[in-house]
C-alpha cells in the first residue's frame, strides 16, 4: 500500500515541478498528490484501524474478566 502512495506522490511532484508557476505547482501537488493520497491512505487503513480497536477492546475485556474473577475468590 505504501509503495503506491510513494509512487503517486512522486508522479504528482514531477507534475508540480513541471508547472510554469510556483502557485500552479503547489496547487497541482496539493490537489493531485497530497489530498488524494491522504484519502487513499485513510480509506485503505480503515480495516487495520478496526482490527487494532477490536484487539484493544478484547484485551480490555479479558483483563476485566480476570479482575472480576479474582474478586469473587
N, C-alpha and C positions, 0 to 999 in steps of 0.2 A: 504494500500500500504506500509506503513512504517513497519508494523508487518512482512511482507515478507522480507523486507530489513534487519531488525534486526535479524530475524531467519537465513537468509542466511549468514550474517556476522558472526553469532555465529558458524555455521557449518564450515565456512571457517577458522575461528580462531582455532577451535578444530582440524581441519586437519593440520593447520600450526604448532600448538603446538606438534602434534604427529610426525612431521617430524624429521628425525635424525640429520639434521644440521640446524644451525641458518639461513644460506643463503637460504637453501631449504625452510625453514619455512616462511621466509619473502617473497620469490618469490611465494610460494603457496598462501599466504594471498593476495598478490597484484594481481596476475593473476587469482586466483579463487574467490576472495572476493571483493576487492576494485574496480577493473576495471569493472567487470560485473555489480556490484551494481550501480556504477555511471552511466553506460549506461542505466540500467533499470530505475533508477530514472529520468534521463533526458528524456527518451522516454515517460514514463508514466506521466511525469509532463508537457508535451507539451500542452495538452488541457487546463490545468489550466493557463499556461502562456499566451496562446492565448486569453482565456476568460478575463484575467486581462488586457491584452493590448487593447482588444475591449472595455471594460468598461472604461478604461482610455481615449481612443480616443473619445468615446461617451460623456464623461463628458467634455472634452476639447471642442468638437463641440457644446455642449449645452451652455457652457459658452460664446463661440464666438458668437453664435446666439443671446444670451441675450444682449451681449455688443453691437452688431451691431444694434439691435432693439432699444436700449436705445439711441444710437447716432442719429437715424432717428427722434426722437421726439423732 
